[in-house]
Amino acid sequence: MNECASPVTAGGTDEAASVGDILRSGRDAVPLPDVTALVDIASYLKSKGKTWRIRMSRDIQFPDFRGGPVVVIGPVTRSQVLLGAGWRFNITRDEPVTATWISDRAHPQSRNWLVRPNAPANSTADVYALVTRTWNDTIGQVVVLIAGLSTYATTAAGELLSDRREMQQLAALAPRGWERKNIQLVVAAKRVGASAGTPRVVAVHTW
């Protein structure tokens, strides 16, 4: 992960609402695995002396992306549309939302990285996350998108990106000079009950 990529996002709520109103509405609720990934990334950035701010995704507008490098954690469909992404890997789901997968433009029929939202709680199937780091000419900034196909996968992706030892996997798989290129990673982890096992990189694409 490029060390200059820091989340330039900051949270805000309706000033007219009381704390009790906000808690009861759940409008600022964030899944714990997403918070775990956020803490991992923020801790990593702090260790590198980077400053950062947090903002809820619903409050992000296009100008926010121009203020500095951005890290977006969670479902990224809206961000992909906003940035006009035409990347090799994308998150796709079927019409009834019974399956979600990371699609591959090079192999459009492939469903290798698929999860089913209604999988049993005791499932031990692999879960997947898509990580994209790209320079966007329109906004003139680096954007990092971390999107798990399940909350377990989001946690795994955050762990991988913030742990130097885990990132050695990427160094072994990626082509030379990947640090200075746009890059997409497909990250997999074994679901173990209500958590994810050790993350591993199963696909890398650079350009």
C-alpha positions, 0 to 999 in steps of 0.5 A: 500500500502506498504510504502517501495514501491516507484517508482524507475523510471526516465525519459529521452529523446533523447538528439539529439532532441530539446524541440520543436521536442519533443513537436511536436512529442508527444512522451512524452505525458502522459494522464492527469489521469495517471499524476494525479495518479502519482502525488497522489502516488508521494505525498504520498511517499514524505509524508513518506520521500521516494525518487523517480524517474520517467521514461517513460514506453517505456524506462524501461528495465529488469535491471531497475526493480532490482534497487529498489521497482517500481511502474508502472502506466498505461497499464501493459500488457508488465510488466506482461509478463516481470515479468512472472506473473501468478496472479489470476487477469489479464487484458484481451481484445478481439481480435477486442479490443471492450471490456477490462476486468479484468479476474479472474482465479478462474472464467474464464468465468466471465465478471463482471469487463468489460469496452467498449472503445467506450462507449458514453462520457456521460456513467455513467457505472462503470470503473475498475482498477487492482492494484497488489503489489508483491515481485518478486524473479527474480528481488528481489524487490517489484513491484506495478502495477496500471492499469486502464481499462480506464483513469478514473479508473487509477485516481481512483486507485491512489486516493485510494492508496494515501488516508488513509481514502480510504484505510480503505476500504481495511483494512475492506475487506482484510484478517489479515496480508495483509500488509505483503503479495502479494496482488491484488485489483480490484478497481471500480468507477462510471464514471461521465462525464470526471471524476471518482467518489469515488473509492471502492474496489470490490475484494481482493486476497492475497497470 
